[in-house]
Amino acid sequence: MADSTRALARRGSGSGGSVTPGSAAPWEYAPAPESAASGRIKPRYQMFVDGRFVDGRGGDVPTINPATEGELAQVSWASVDDVDDAVRAARRAYNTVWSKMSGLARGKYLFRIARGIAERSRELAVVETLDNGKPIKESRDADIPTAAAHFFYHAGWADKLQHAGFGPHPKALGVAGQVIPWNFPLLMAAWKIAPALAAGNTVVIKPAESTPLSILVLAEIMQDAGLPEGVVNIVTGAGDIGAYLVNHPGIDKVAFTGSTAVGKLIQQSLAGTGKKVTLELGGKAANIVFDDAPIDQAVEGIVNGIFFNQGHVCCAGSRLLVQESVEDEVISKLRDRISTLRLGDPMDKNTDIGAINSAEQLSKITELSAAGDAEGAHRWTSPCPVPDKGFFFPPTVFTDVSQSMRIAREEIFGPVLSVLTFRTPDEAVAKANNTPYGLSAGVWTEKGSRILGMAGALRAGVVWANTFNRFDPTAAFGGYKESGFGREGGRSGLAAYLDTDSDTADEGAA
Amino acid sequence: MAQRRTSTAAKDAATAAPTKAAPATATSANRGDKAGATARTASRRTASRRVSADAGGGANGVISAVPVLKTYKLYIGGKFPRSESGRTYPVRGSSGEFLANAAQASRKDARDAVVAARKAFGGWSGATAYNRGQVIYRIAEMLQGRRAQFVELLMTAEGYGAKAAAAAVDASIDRLVHYAGWTDKLAQVFGSSNPVAGPFFSFSTPEPTGVVAAFAPQDDSLLGLVSVIAPIITSGNAAVVVTSEARPLPAVTLAEVLATSDLPGGVVNILTGSAAELGTHLATHADINALDLTGVDGQLRIALARDAAGTVKRVYTPHGTPDFTKTSGTARLRAFLETKTVWHPTGAISLAGGSSY
């Protein structure tokens, strides 16, 4: 494995491609594998209901390591009866314990969980990388610390909800049913659980079928933290269990992160039920590079925007809009830079691009890329070696892309960048906003007034200027238009878990 | 812009053909408030006929006391068109007497209204909060100026007693004043500077959702209508409003207030007609971002909420039956707000020593 993924220090014709004078061969990266043993992967994992690890009645299903296609562990899956049990446990915990506890006490449990994640961060990073396929440097430096930060941030809200701007006596909703995706398994769990608990709700949450492990380690942390039984319940399984959960009559709130198609189904099926719904769905972000941008930094931002987490990011900068006058320079530097990205063993600390999470996702990326060829775009693929085993897709850039092509309209959710060009700022805005999505956008320019002007004109929930893919629990995240509604993080993220819909000032919520 | 609108309204008024027996505002405004609505309407209509007879027998015809009655039309893009379908439906008072023919908006009218709203959205949402506040305050001023007309209209059209009608109009004026003062508070109350754990300046600011289709209450034709419209436009959204079907007249008259309030044409578009007929077209329209379902209930409310899912519209439905006489909370304001978070590196002041990005 390590041999096949060992990439050269520099390839192609980039300026850094020369070798050390006198040496016969270019420098190579020595493998620097993280130890799989620190993940303490168990042969079998159970679901977590009412404070205990229990067998589900949905049978055992293996979860695989997408980098090797080998089985990682068996996971006991839930049946619908288990979901009923979990909802009942959550309701009981809400009625008897959690809704009666002071905000300060709730907060202290959340602080404990934050500490627990930090303490077991190395183990969690390994578990995440083995189960998901993302590079260890990303799970270690981004996913896990940000998950801990989310608990730490929301812990402090638990006794300050009256200051959140939703009236003097903000009330919890009750039991939250949550469904999360496979791209950031632990981080998405933290985004969902931490605000729900801080606001005083209890939770039934379903991780993605292909990435159930890290949240079950989180369950151990919550158990060790003494979190009261039933406050958080984790049911494992596939889409049918998720659908059953979000439509369960015993829950009061639904939070979903995933595809726009599924989000629409959920919104439709919950219409008229009075349940509060928040959806964090897909995106097709424009990353806009003006001719006065700091090009080298922009190239780094473009790379980070589309290749972070193999492009399995709803807010990925998947449409590069580059001003015509600098197109050649940007594309040339971009190809040089991408050629240096190391693809392969996610456990290697040198690896930049890990494995695609599943065979299904790989085939979707392959299919959409083929559509790019068929519709006349020009494909360029990084010359990096691709391992023979595991699900991998090399970094790919399409140029000569027009707005009507599928690769410019549909979310690919993989390491595939579509490049479009523009001449004027107005054209950039029009093209950037020409999508049913509206999750994120990037702007690269040295001109401050243009940054602020663009930030105002872009119909997207997050605008990164001269940076990309930054996340923080204090900063609200969420989409415009068909990228969903509701926010996660910050003060507006709390609204998702509080009863804030009263129409008049004297009904509680202001 | 304002001039054009004003002249349009003036032209409209000038060309309005007298219909059979629409409320004659000029005469009715002068009338006392003692009689009940029914008696008043009956007497007014009798009076109209008598005046007609008098006029017919007048000596020279230069001065006529025949009241000019109003044709109630739609309000789209700052203009008052008839329904493109040519359809109207009779509007009756509280005891069944004929009041006027209202335009029955069609799917095409609804689509025209969405186009107008989308066109207006850019300018309205881009206006300064101070400016939006002044315009909404101006609406209150115009409504105050027409207070007597609306009191009369509510008594006629809704069967309100004089006191209740006056209270509803005064509350509507107050509501507008309340929201006029919200425009420049939203960003401070609902926005934030985010203390992120890194060298970045990050802020979150509320922005309008876009074009909102609102179904106004069926039974509270002025205060309910104003209470629905005001929070939508306060934050910079544009609205397509479907009025009460049975009581559309105050809405059309309110459109005249809006048209003379410096509110850019298209920011509020008013359709009279059937929520059941127009609802699905609006709920599935891809250029509408949100629905306010206050004025529809039962199966229609559920069906429209379901339709909205096809384009992930934000859907606002009040808890229970809203009491518009109470002080507004912020739920309606927040329902049509997005939060936008912007990040920028903070870097080093000197920019020396390499990248600050």
Interface residues (C-beta under 8 A of the other chain):
Chain A: A149 G165 G167 T260 G263 K264 L265 Q267 Q268 A271 G272 G274 L279 L281 P294 D296 Q297 E300 G301 P436 I451 A455 G456 R459 A460 G461 V462 V463 W464 A465 N466 T467 R470 D472 T474 A475 A476 F477 G478 Y480 K481 E482 S483 G484 F485 R487 G490 R491 S492 A495 T500 D501 S502 D503 T504 A505 D506 E507 A509 A510
Chain B: G126 V189 F190 S192 N194 P195 V196 A197 G198 F200 S202 S204 T209 G210 A286 N289 R301 I302 A305 R306 A308 A309 G310 T311 V312 R314 V315 T317 P318 H319 P322 D323 K326 T327 S328 G329 T330 A331 R332 R334 A335 E338 T339 K340 T341 V342 W343 H344 P345 S355 Y357
